[in-house]
Amino acid sequence: MKESASHPNVIELRRVHTRLGGTQIHEDINMAIRANEVTALVGGSGTGKSTLLRAMLMLLRPTSGSIKVLGQELAAIDDQGLHLLRRRIGMLFQYSALFSGMTILENIAFPFKEHTDLSPKMIRELSCLKLGLVGLAAEVGAKYPSELSGGMRKRAGLARALALDPELLFLDEPTSGLDPVSASALDDLILELQHSLALTVLMVTHDLDSIWKMADRVAMLGRGTLVAFGGLKEVAASPDPLVRSFFHGDRGPKNG
């Protein structure tokens, strides 16, 4: 888990073990997520991707081991430190998780109200800027989530995730439920924002097209541990049966 001056480690997991309800989910997970890269966390259903994501988001604690996020050891952080750390992190949930009773602009404004003392006028202006940042028209801000297409809801969720200018962005199945055209457009948008905002991105995904288009590195879970971790082409070329099945099975990409 080396780091360099140009790509310091933003997340570090060392010997992470997780048990839930007596079931071993992870055993001896070691990996580092480097700054300004897109890392895809992949694996079959039931391999613990979401559990590991929740641990990195400070929503659960592993049974043992160390997780550092943006230099902070999560096991040692206090409530104030946790609050400050969460301001530096954005999260796009699989189903956007927008508040149904709020307009899109109110949804985007929510992190500002929770974490800042900005005036209502400034919050509205910043929320409108975030709306435009993800390619949504100003009039979309007055609509409710139920009035938007799936692709537009994903963009609105992304705008909320980016509200506080995070350094680290988590994506949980960002293209899930989208048609291929909308999924490709969302991939392009995320990549554009990742480059322009110097974001570090960790995405959980099953979408092979997204992985080949976006990922710098891939971490693959299986058999309760990390079966492969490294550059995309390096991982895809692994002889491990689980890796080969994922990348080169019947649903694998033709260009892989």
C-alpha positions in Angstrom: 0.0 0.0 0.0 2.6 2.5 -1.1 1.8 6.1 -1.8 3.5 8.7 -3.9 3.6 12.5 -3.7 1.3 12.7 -6.8 -1.1 10.0 -5.6 -1.3 9.8 -1.8 -3.5 7.3 -0.2 -7.0 8.6 0.6 -8.4 5.4 2.1 -6.3 2.7 3.7 -7.7 -0.7 4.9 -5.4 -2.9 6.9 -6.3 -6.4 8.0 -10.0 -5.7 8.1 -12.2 -8.5 9.3 -16.0 -8.2 9.5 -18.5 -10.6 11.1 -22.3 -9.9 11.0 -24.6 -12.1 13.0 -22.0 -14.8 13.4 -21.2 -14.9 9.7 -17.7 -14.0 8.4 -18.1 -11.4 5.7 -14.5 -10.2 5.2 -11.2 -11.7 6.2 -7.9 -9.8 6.1 -8.8 -7.1 3.6 -5.8 -4.9 2.8 -6.1 -2.1 0.2 -5.4 1.5 -0.5 -7.4 4.0 -2.6 -5.2 6.6 -4.2 -6.0 10.3 -4.7 -7.5 11.5 -8.0 -8.2 8.0 -9.2 -11.4 6.0 -9.9 -11.4 2.7 -8.1 -14.1 0.1 -8.8 -15.1 -2.2 -6.0 -16.5 -5.3 -7.7 -17.5 -8.9 -7.0 -20.5 -11.2 -7.1 -23.6 -10.8 -5.1 -23.1 -11.6 -1.4 -19.4 -10.9 -1.4 -19.7 -8.0 1.0 -19.2 -5.0 -1.3 -22.0 -2.9 0.4 -20.8 -4.0 3.8 -17.3 -2.8 3.1 -18.6 0.4 1.6 -20.7 1.0 4.8 -17.6 0.5 6.9 -15.7 3.1 4.9 -18.7 5.5 5.2 -18.5 5.1 9.0 -22.0 3.4 9.1 -20.6 0.3 10.7 -17.4 -0.8 12.4 -15.5 -3.9 11.3 -14.8 -6.6 13.8 -11.1 -5.9 13.7 -8.5 -4.1 11.6 -7.9 -0.5 10.7 -9.7 1.9 8.3 -8.3 5.3 7.6 -10.2 7.8 5.5 -8.5 11.1 4.5 -5.9 10.4 7.1 -8.3 9.8 10.0 -8.4 6.5 11.8 -12.1 5.8 12.0 -11.9 3.7 15.2 -10.4 6.6 17.1 -12.5 9.5 15.7 -14.8 11.4 18.0 -18.3 12.8 17.1 -16.9 16.2 16.2 -14.2 14.7 14.0 -16.7 12.4 12.4 -18.9 15.4 11.6 -16.0 17.3 10.0 -14.9 14.2 8.1 -18.3 13.6 6.6 -18.2 17.2 5.1 -15.3 16.1 3.0 -17.1 13.1 1.6 -19.9 12.8 -1.0 -22.2 9.8 -1.5 -24.4 8.9 -4.4 -26.8 6.1 -3.4 -28.0 3.3 -5.7 -31.5 4.7 -5.9 -30.4 8.3 -5.4 -32.1 8.5 -1.9 -33.7 11.8 -2.6 -36.2 13.1 -0.1 -39.6 12.6 -1.9 -41.3 15.5 0.0 -38.6 18.0 -1.1 -38.0 19.6 -4.4 -34.8 18.9 -6.2 -33.3 22.2 -5.2 -34.3 21.6 -1.6 -32.6 18.2 -1.8 -29.4 19.8 -3.0 -29.6 22.5 -0.4 -30.0 19.9 2.5 -26.2 19.4 3.1 -25.7 23.2 3.2 -28.3 23.5 5.9 -26.9 20.6 7.8 -23.3 21.5 7.7 -23.0 25.3 7.2 -24.2 28.6 8.5 -24.7 30.1 5.1 -27.6 32.4 4.4 -30.7 31.1 2.6 -29.9 33.3 -0.4 -26.4 31.9 -0.6 -27.6 28.3 -0.2 -30.1 28.8 -3.0 -27.4 30.3 -5.3 -25.0 27.5 -4.5 -27.7 24.8 -5.0 -28.5 26.3 -8.4 -24.8 26.1 -9.4 -24.7 22.4 -8.4 -27.8 21.8 -10.4 -26.2 23.2 -13.5 -22.9 21.4 -12.7 -24.6 18.0 -13.4 -26.3 19.2 -16.5 -29.8 19.8 -15.2 -31.8 22.8 -16.3 -32.8 25.5 -13.7 -36.5 24.6 -13.9 -35.8 21.1 -12.8 -35.0 22.5 -9.3 -38.7 23.2 -8.7 -39.7 19.6 -9.5 -40.1 16.6 -7.1 -38.1 13.4 -7.5 -41.2 11.5 -8.7 -41.5 13.9 -11.6 -38.0 13.0 -13.0 -36.7 10.2 -15.1 -34.2 7.7 -13.5 -31.3 9.4 -15.2 -32.3 12.8 -14.0 -32.8 11.5 -10.4 -29.2 10.1 -10.5 -27.9 13.5 -11.6 -29.8 15.3 -8.9 -28.4 12.8 -6.3 -25.0 13.5 -7.7 -25.5 17.3 -7.4 -26.4 16.8 -3.7 -23.4 14.5 -3.2 -21.1 17.3 -4.6 -22.8 20.1 -2.7 -20.0 20.6 -0.1 -17.2 20.2 -2.7 -16.0 16.8 -1.3 -12.5 15.4 -1.8 -13.8 11.9 -1.9 -16.9 10.6 -3.7 -18.5 7.2 -3.1 -20.9 5.8 -5.8 -23.1 2.8 -5.1 -24.2 1.2 -8.4 -24.4 4.6 -10.2 -25.8 3.2 -13.5 -28.2 0.7 -11.9 -31.6 0.9 -13.5 -30.5 3.1 -16.4 -30.8 2.4 -20.1 -27.4 2.1 -21.9 -27.6 5.6 -23.4 -28.4 7.2 -20.0 -25.8 5.0 -18.2 -23.1 6.0 -20.7 -24.0 9.7 -20.4 -23.8 9.5 -16.6 -20.4 7.8 -16.8 -19.1 10.6 -19.0 -20.4 13.2 -16.6 -18.8 11.5 -13.6 -15.5 11.2 -15.4 -15.7 14.9 -16.5 -16.4 16.0 -12.9 -13.7 13.7 -11.5 -11.1 15.3 -13.7 -12.3 18.9 -13.3 -12.8 18.7 -9.5 -9.8 16.5 -8.8 -12.0 14.0 -7.1 -11.1 10.6 -5.7 -13.9 8.2 -6.6 -14.7 4.8 -5.2 -17.6 3.1 -7.0 -19.4 -0.2 -6.3 -20.7 -1.5 -9.6 -21.6 -4.6 -11.6 -21.6 -2.5 -14.9 -18.7 -3.8 -17.0 -19.0 -1.0 -19.5 -18.6 1.6 -16.7 -15.6 -0.3 -15.3 -13.8 -0.4 -18.6 -14.6 3.3 -19.3 -13.9 4.8 -15.9 -11.8 2.7 -13.6 -8.1 3.3 -13.0 -7.9 0.4 -10.5 -10.2 -2.5 -9.5 -10.6 -4.2 -6.2 -12.4 -7.6 -6.5 -14.0 -9.3 -3.5 -14.6 -13.1 -3.4 -14.2 -16.0 -1.1 -14.5 -13.6 1.8 -11.4 -11.7 0.9 -9.8 -9.5 -1.7 -9.0 -11.9 -4.6 -7.5 -9.2 -6.9 -6.5 -5.6 -6.6 -4.6 -3.4 -9.1 -4.7 -1.6 -12.4 -7.8 -2.5 -14.5 -5.9 -4.3 -17.3 -3.8 -6.1 -14.7 -6.8 -7.4 -12.7 -8.7 -8.3 -15.9 -5.8 -10.5 -17.0 -5.7 -12.4 -13.7 -5.9 -16.2 -14.0 -8.1 -16.4 -10.9 -11.3 -18.2 -11.8 -13.6 -15.6 -10.1 -11.9 -12.8 -11.9 -12.0 -14.5 -15.3 -15.7 -15.3 -14.8 -16.5 -11.7 -14.0 -14.5 -10.1 -16.8 -14.6 -12.7 -19.5 -17.8 -14.6 -19.0 -20.7 -14.5 -21.4 -21.6 -11.0 -20.3 -18.1 -9.7 -20.4 -17.1 -6.8 -22.7 -15.8 -7.6 -26.2 -13.0 -5.1 -25.8 -11.8 -6.6 -22.6 
